Amino acid sequence: MEKTKESSRCLYLYHTGSVEIREPKIDRGRKNADFGQGFYLTPDRDFTLRWAGPDALVNEYELELSELEVHRFSREEAWFDYLFQNRRGRDTLKADVVIGPIANDTIFDTLGVISSGFLSPEDAIRLLRVGPEYTQVAVKTEKAVRQLKWLRSERITKLDAEVRRAEAEAYSEAFAAAMQEILGSD
C-alpha cells in the first residue's frame, strides 16, 4: 500500500448510474464495499461504458488531488487485507481518496471460503488476481467531495454485449483453471 499526499494533480473520473449526479454523496451505498463507504468512480472510461446497463448515464468528473491524503493499492496482500476488513464493515484506513484494483465479484464467495478455512489467504489473493485489472477510486471524505467537480454526463445508447460476454467467459474459464490448480495442489 502506498500512502501519499498528492499535490497539484487532477484525475478525470467516471461514474455510471441511472441519474446525473452533480453533487455526489459519500454516505450512500454499501459500507462494506471494496474500499468502504464512499463515492466510487473509475478513471477508465471504456470500462464504465462497457459495463453500464442500458439507458445509463456516464457522469464525468475532475478530482483535484492537492492537499488530499491518497492511498494507492495494487493487487497485493495489503489490498486483500483492506478488502477483507471492508467486506466485514471495518474500514480502518483514514484517507480522503483510495485508489486501487476492483475486486472481482467472486470476492464475496472467496471471503466466505477463507473464513470457513477452505482457502488460505494466499490462495484467495491468487483467485482475486484472475482476470483483467480495472481501477476504482473511492472518494471517502467531504473534503475530497468538495474537490470533485462534475463536468458533464452522457447517456449511453449502444452497449457492446459481445465484448461483455467474451470478457465474462474468459474470466470464468481463467477462474475455474486457477481454482482447479489450487484444489489439485493439496
N, C-alpha and C positions, 0 to 999 in steps of 0.2 A: 504494500500500500504506500502510495506517495502522498504526503501531506504538504501542500504548498500554499503560499499567499500569493495569489495572482495579481498582476498589475498591468493596467492599460491594454487589456486584450479583450476581444469580443468573440463570442461564439454565435453562429447562426443556427437556430434550432427549430424543430418542427414538432407539433403535437396534433394528432388526428383524433377527431371525435365527430359528434353529430351536430355540434353548435360552434359558433365563433366564440372564442374565449379571449376577450381583450384584457380582462383582469383576472389572472389565474389565482386560485386559492390553494394554499398548501395543506389546509386542514381537511380537505375532502379526499375521498378514496380510502383504500386499504392502508391500515397502519403496518400490516405485515407484508408489504411488498418487498421487492428485492433490496431496495435501499431505504426502507422505512417510509413513513408518511412524507409526502411532498408532491410537487407538481412535476410529472415525468415528461421528458422530451427526448428527441434524438437529433444528432447532427446529420444523420443520413436521410436525406430527402427521398431517395429511391426506396429505402426500407419502409418509411412511413407510407409512401404511396402504394407499395406492393402489398402491404398487409392491412390496408384500410378496407373497411366494408363499403358496400355500395352506397352512393349518395353521401359520402362522408365529406367533412371539411378538414383541410390541412391548414392549420394556423402556423404562421411563420413568425419567429421572434428573434431579437438580438439580445444577448445577455452580456452586459459589461461586467467583466470579471475583476476589475480593480477593487481592491480592498475587501474582497471576499475570501473566505477560507475554503479552499477547494481540496477535496480528497479524490485521488485517481486510483482506480483499481485495474489490474489485469486479471486474467483467468488463473490466479494463483491461490495459495492457501488463505491469505488474508481476505481475499474476496469471498471465498467459500465460507469462511468463519463469519464474516459480516452478513452474508445471505442467511446462513443458518440461524443466527441470532434474530434477524429481522423477521424471518418466517415464523418465529415464535413471539413476535411483537416486542422484541427487546432491542430497540435501536440505541446503541451505546456510543455512537460516533457523533460528536458535535462538530458539524460543518455547515456552511451555508449552501454548498453545492457538492454533490457526489457524482462522479463520472466513472463509468465502467461498463463492463460487458452485461448484456441482458442475459439472465439465466433462462435457459430454455424451459418450456412448460413442464418438463419432467422433474423439475425441482421439487414439486410437491410430493411426488411418488418417491423420489430419491431420498428426500429427507426422512420420510416415513420408514424407508428401508434402513436408513442409517440408525435411527433411534431404536429400531427393532433388533439391531445388531447383525442384520443380514449382510450389509455392505460396510466396509471400512470407510472412513472419511477420504482416504486416498483414492479408493475405487469410485466414490461418489464424485470427487473432483474430476476424475478421468471421464466419467459419463457426462458431466456438465461441460466439458471441453469439446464434446462431439458437435459437429455442425459448424456453420459459419458463425463468426463473432460479430454481433451488432452492438453498438454503443448506446447507452442510455444516460441521460443527465437528469438527476433529481434536484430540483430547486427546493430547498428544505427550510429556509428561513424567510421572514418578512423582509429582511434586509436584501436578500437575493431577489425576491419578487419585485422589489422597487427598482432593481437594476435590469429587469426583464421587460423589454419594450416590444409590444405587439406591432408587427409590421403590416401584415395582410393575411387574408385567408383565401383559399382556393377550393372550390367544390370539385370533387373527383367524379368524373363522368365515365371513365373507362378503367376497368381493372384487368390485369393480366393474370387470369385464372390459371393459365398453363404454367407460367413461371412459379406461381404459388404452389401448384400441385407438384411440379417437378422438385422444388426445394423440399417440400414436406416428405416426398417419397425418398429422396436422397438422405434426408436426416433420419427417417425411420430405419432405413437399411443400415446406416452407419451406427446408429444407437444399438440396434439388435446385434450387430457384429461385435461392438465393444462389450456389450453385456455378455454375449456368449464367450468372449475371450476371458472376461473376469470370472465367470462361472466355471469355465474349463480349467482355470489356473489353480483352483482349490484342490 
